[in-house]
Amino acid sequence: MLDKKEISNLVIKSLREVNRILGKNEQLKIGKNMDIYGGKSRLDSMGLVNLLVDLEQRLAKEGGIEISIMDAKAFSMKNSPFKNLSTLVDFIHKKGEDL
């Protein structure tokens, strides 16, 4: 299982990939305390889906773990796991432990 730092690095790679397709004024400011979805984020729902698809593929290819981040449970949670970098990393780490 990947540790949280390794997961964070993969999330950041996927965020950079999303930035490649966003317009100059829509770029995400990638950082430790960044909002990914909602709040101050510029990422819309389609951008979130693109991010999560890229991240699932990256986790499988580079991290050797195949998990589904985009499941009904994740989208229906009271506290969204997609809110910020920390919540997403924690969510992925927990799912990986449950394998």
Buried (B, 14 or more C-beta within 10 A) or exposed (E): EBEEEBBBBBBBBBBEBBBEEBEEEEEBEBEEEBBBBEEEBBBEEEBBEBBBEBBBEBBEEEBEBEBEBEEEEBEEEEEBBBBBBBBBBBBBBEBBEEE
